[in-house]
Amino acid sequence: PLSTLEEEELFHDELEALKLHDVDGLDQIEAAKKMKVSQPTFGRILDKAYKKIAITVVKGKAIKISKK
């Protein structure tokens, strides 16, 4: 059951970066503008999100979406 799994927390900015880049298809420059951050910052946020998702898949963890 889901309640027995360890969790990896995905923060709101990480979820937004995933949406803008992978769902909406924006490049990093346009996505960074929408989030009002620099492109390098956007890249770091996106990298953190990808890493967390990879960890959950490989280690069988649950993804907790943070409302912060």
Residue, then its C-alpha position, 0 to 999 in steps of 0.5 A: p500500500l501507498s501508506t507504507l512507502e517512503e516518500e520523496e517530496l516534490f516541491h511546487d516549483e519543481l512540479e511547475a518546472l516539469k509542467l512547463h518544460d515537459v508538458d507544455g513543451l517550453d524550452q528552458i529560457e521561455a520556461a524560466k521567464k514564466m517562472k520569473v527565474s534565471q535560466p540557470t536557476f530553472g535548470r537546477i530546479l528541473d534537475k532536482a525534479y528529474k532526480k527525485i522522480a528517478i529516485t522514486v522509480v528506481k527505489g520504489k518510493a512514493i512522490k509527495i507533492s508539496k503545496k509550498 
